[in-house]
Every structure is written in C-alpha cells, then in structure tokens.
Amino acid sequence: MDYDKSIETLTAWAQNCENVRAMVMTGSAAAHETHSLSDRDIEIYATDPAPLLADDSWWNQLGTVLVVERLAIPGWHPARLVYYVGGKLDLTVVRADVLPTIRYERPFTVLVDKDGHSRSLRLAAAGTSLPDEAAFQEQLNLGYAAALMCAKSIVRDEPWSSKIRDTDLKASLLSLVEWDHHVRYGLGHDVRFLGSRMRQWMDADIQQSLEQCWARFDAADSARALRTSIALFARLGRRIADGLGFRPFSHDSVHDEVEAILALRPDAR
C-alpha cells in the first residue's frame, strides 16, 4: 500500500463528500514516528455517520482489502479497521458536531476542515495518570486473581485457559509498569499505549525481567513464567505503593497460595 497516495485519495474523496466536514490524522504518522509496518489512524467527521458506516466504497478504493474489523467501540465512535495488502487504515467515523470539543493527547494533522473548526483543536493538557489507592488496590486484585486462576489451569493441564488467564495478568502487569515509570519519572514520561514503543520508554531492567514472563505451552514452563510474572508484579507493586504512600499489600500471601496450587502438579511431586 502506498500510504501517501491512499491518504491523498481519501482526502480528495472527503473534500468532495458533502457529508464529511473534517478529517484528522492521528497516531504515529502525525507524530512523524512511523515504522515501515505502522498503520494510519484517520478520524472522519461527518454530519451523519450512518451512510458512511453502511457504505464500503469510500475505503474499498484505497487498496486491495484483505480483512475488515467493524467495531462499535462503546463509549467512543464506530470504526473500520481495514487491512490491505501492504498496509492498514484505522478509520473512525465521528459526528461532526463533536469536533470543537475534541482534545488530543498526542500530535495530530488536520487533512480536511470545511467549517474552520480545526482552529479549536488542541493537545490536551497532561492529565494525571497515577491511580488513587482504590484503583491501585483494584489492579493488584485483578492481577493476582488472574495469577491464581492461571495456576489452577496449569495444574489441571488446561493450557488454553492458562494462556487466557495469563493474558489478564499481563494486562494488570502493564498497568503497573506504566504507573511505576510515572511515579519515578513524572507524568510527562510517555508510556504510549498497549506497550507500544516499549524499547524507547521502558527501563532496561524491566525489559530484561519481562523476557522471562512468557512461556511455551507445557505446564513446567508455564509455571516458571507465572512465577517470574508475579515476582515482577510484586516488585513494581511495592515500589508504586512506597512512592505514592499507599498501604502495603500482602504479596507474599498470594505468592504462597500460587506455590501451594502449583505444588499439586503431577510433575512437581
């Protein structure tokens, strides 16, 4: 996919479509941080989104389509994630009347603006991303609940289930990694999204620990990775609690229970 040509074609279509009032590019391309495999994130602001969501022709013309994710995205706006040969476009369709209220957390590029609303667009002021104590405790509970269920799945020789539980644990672990960096380096430290660009923003010692946090399909290696994951989870949890003045969490009690469960594995006897 020739992204420059595709964006140029999409921009020309938007200019000629009366329903479309504005179009904005966000993501890595707007920040000039693209990788050869980076997609393009485009927001299309329409007077009436419904016709665009019902019509595939406006994005079908941009390349050879392989796969489409049609997302409702509760609490946000409908999107079409279109995978083309050689590229991908994330196309979000938004009601035009909300454009003046939009605040972006990362750089953006206005591609089309028929009504002059882009003058009101701003980067959002850096908001707090540190948890209060209740949110922090909740994340610890979510992560450790996943760890306990993962351990049980390992012992029951249910590897698929253990991988699903491990994914839940890793989601909580990533939250702790992000909070830990914000506590130590300030809220201006950009931790990106879903672990992206982790090589740039994540400390080397944490990256090194994470290398041991994933496993093969067998029970022994899954148990090893689970132990490593909760060890890092506890290390970060304690450091965050100390940095924010939160009450201690009983990490050791959960770890003891995980070990008691894993001890029930036939190959552990």
C-alpha positions in Angstrom: 0.0 0.0 0.0 1.2 3.5 -0.9 0.2 5.4 2.1 0.8 8.8 0.7 -1.3 8.0 -2.4 -4.1 6.4 -0.3 -4.3 9.4 2.1 -4.3 11.8 -0.9 -7.2 9.8 -2.5 -9.1 9.7 0.8 -8.6 13.4 1.3 -9.9 14.2 -2.2 -12.9 12.0 -1.5 -13.6 13.8 1.8 -13.3 17.2 0.1 -16.0 16.1 -2.4 -18.3 14.4 0.0 -20.8 17.0 1.4 -21.5 14.8 4.4 -17.8 14.9 5.5 -16.9 18.1 7.3 -13.4 17.4 8.5 -10.7 14.7 8.6 -7.8 14.4 11.0 -4.8 12.1 11.1 -3.6 11.0 14.5 -1.1 8.3 15.7 2.5 7.8 14.8 2.2 9.3 11.3 1.0 12.6 12.8 3.9 12.5 15.2 6.4 11.6 12.4 7.3 8.4 14.2 6.3 5.8 11.7 7.8 2.4 11.3 7.6 0.5 7.9 4.7 -1.5 9.5 2.9 1.4 11.0 -0.7 1.9 10.1 -2.5 5.2 9.6 -5.1 6.5 12.0 -7.8 8.7 10.4 -10.8 10.3 12.0 -13.6 11.3 9.6 -16.1 13.8 11.0 -19.5 13.6 9.3 -22.8 15.4 9.7 -24.4 11.9 9.5 -22.1 9.0 10.2 -24.7 6.3 9.3 -24.3 6.5 5.5 -20.5 6.2 5.8 -20.8 3.2 8.1 -23.2 1.5 5.7 -21.0 2.1 2.6 -17.7 0.3 2.0 -16.9 2.0 -1.3 -15.0 5.0 0.1 -12.4 2.9 1.8 -12.6 0.0 -0.6 -11.0 2.1 -3.3 -7.8 2.7 -1.4 -6.1 -0.7 -1.9 -6.7 -4.4 -2.1 -8.7 -5.3 1.0 -7.8 -8.4 3.0 -9.7 -8.2 6.3 -12.1 -5.6 7.9 -12.9 -5.2 11.6 -16.1 -3.4 12.0 -16.0 -2.0 15.6 -18.8 -0.4 17.6 -16.4 0.7 20.4 -18.8 1.5 23.3 -18.0 4.9 24.8 -16.2 6.1 21.7 -17.1 6.1 18.0 -17.6 3.4 15.3 -14.5 2.4 13.4 -13.5 0.4 10.4 -10.0 -1.2 10.7 -9.2 -2.1 7.2 -6.3 -4.4 6.4 -5.0 -4.0 2.9 -2.2 -5.8 1.0 0.8 -3.9 2.4 -0.9 -1.7 4.9 -3.7 -0.9 7.3 -6.0 2.1 7.9 -7.8 2.7 11.2 -10.9 4.7 10.1 -13.0 6.2 12.9 -16.3 7.9 11.9 -17.3 10.7 14.3 -20.3 13.1 14.3 -19.1 16.5 13.1 -20.7 18.4 15.9 -18.3 17.0 18.5 -15.2 18.2 16.6 -14.9 21.5 18.5 -14.8 19.6 21.8 -12.1 17.2 20.8 -8.8 17.3 22.7 -5.9 15.2 21.5 -3.4 13.5 23.8 -0.8 13.1 21.0 0.1 15.1 17.9 -2.5 15.3 15.1 -2.6 16.6 11.5 -5.7 18.2 10.0 -6.3 16.9 6.5 -9.7 18.5 5.8 -11.6 21.3 7.6 -14.5 22.7 5.7 -16.0 24.6 8.6 -13.0 26.1 10.3 -13.3 24.0 13.4 -9.7 22.9 13.4 -8.8 26.2 15.0 -10.3 25.0 18.2 -8.4 21.7 18.2 -5.7 21.5 20.9 -3.5 19.0 22.5 -4.9 18.1 25.9 -3.1 19.2 28.9 -1.3 16.3 30.5 -3.8 14.8 32.9 -3.0 12.7 35.9 -2.5 9.0 35.0 -1.5 8.0 38.5 -4.0 5.8 40.4 -5.6 6.6 43.7 -5.3 3.9 46.3 -8.6 2.3 45.4 -7.7 2.0 41.7 -4.2 0.7 42.6 -5.6 -2.0 45.0 -8.2 -3.0 42.4 -5.4 -3.6 39.8 -3.5 -5.7 42.3 -6.5 -7.8 43.0 -7.3 -8.2 39.3 -3.8 -9.3 38.5 -3.4 -11.7 41.4 -6.9 -13.2 40.7 -5.7 -13.9 37.2 -2.5 -15.4 38.5 -4.4 -17.8 40.9 -6.7 -18.9 38.1 -3.7 -19.4 35.8 -2.0 -21.6 38.4 -5.1 -23.7 38.7 -5.4 -24.1 34.9 -1.7 -25.2 34.8 -2.3 -27.9 37.4 -5.5 -29.1 35.6 -3.5 -29.3 32.3 -5.7 -26.7 30.7 -3.1 -24.8 28.7 -5.5 -22.7 26.7 -7.3 -21.5 29.8 -3.9 -20.8 31.4 -2.9 -18.6 28.5 -6.2 -16.6 28.7 -5.6 -16.1 32.5 -2.0 -15.2 31.8 -3.2 -12.5 29.3 -5.3 -11.0 32.1 -2.4 -11.0 34.4 -0.2 -9.3 31.8 -2.8 -6.5 31.3 -2.5 -5.7 35.0 1.3 -6.1 34.9 1.5 -3.5 32.1 -0.6 -1.0 34.2 1.9 -1.4 37.0 4.8 -1.0 34.6 3.3 2.3 33.4 2.4 3.6 36.8 5.9 2.7 38.1 7.5 4.8 35.3 5.2 7.7 36.0 5.9 7.6 39.7 9.7 7.6 39.2 10.0 9.9 36.1 6.9 12.1 36.2 3.6 12.2 34.3 5.4 13.7 31.3 7.1 10.3 30.7 5.3 9.0 27.6 4.4 5.3 28.2 2.5 5.1 24.9 -0.4 2.6 24.6 -0.6 -1.2 24.9 3.2 -1.4 25.4 4.0 0.1 22.1 7.5 1.6 21.6 8.4 -0.1 24.9 12.1 -0.3 23.8 12.2 3.5 23.9 10.4 4.3 27.2 10.7 1.2 29.4 13.7 0.7 31.7 16.1 -2.0 30.6 15.9 -4.0 33.8 12.2 -4.3 33.5 12.5 -5.3 29.8 15.0 -7.9 30.9 12.6 -9.3 33.6 9.8 -9.4 31.0 11.8 -11.6 28.7 11.2 -14.4 31.2 7.5 -13.7 31.8 6.1 -15.7 28.8 6.1 -19.4 28.4 5.7 -22.3 26.0 2.6 -24.5 26.1 3.8 -27.0 28.6 2.9 -26.9 32.3 6.5 -26.7 33.6 7.4 -23.7 31.5 4.0 -22.1 32.2 4.6 -22.4 35.9 8.1 -20.9 35.6 6.7 -17.9 33.6 3.9 -17.4 36.1 6.4 -17.2 39.0 8.5 -14.7 37.1 5.5 -12.6 36.2 4.2 -12.3 39.8 7.7 -11.6 41.1 7.9 -8.6 38.8 4.3 -7.7 39.7 5.1 -7.7 43.4 8.3 -5.7 42.8 6.5 -3.0 40.9 3.6 -3.0 43.3 5.7 -2.5 46.3 7.7 0.3 44.6 4.5 2.1 43.5 2.9 1.8 46.9 6.1 3.2 48.6 6.2 6.1 46.0 2.6 7.1 46.5 2.3 6.4 50.2 -0.2 3.6 49.9 -0.7 0.9 52.5 1.2 -2.4 51.9 -0.4 -5.3 50.0 0.1 -8.9 51.1 2.0 -10.0 48.1 3.7 -12.9 49.9 0.4 -14.5 50.9 -0.8 -14.6 47.3 2.6 -16.0 46.2 2.4 -18.7 48.8 -1.0 -19.7 47.6 0.2 -19.8 44.0 3.0 -22.1 45.1 0.6 -24.3 47.0 -1.5 -24.7 43.9 1.5 -25.4 41.6 2.7 -28.0 44.0 -0.3 -30.1 43.1 1.1 -30.6 39.5 1.8 -34.3 38.9 5.3 -33.4 37.6 6.0 -31.3 40.7 5.8 -34.2 43.0 
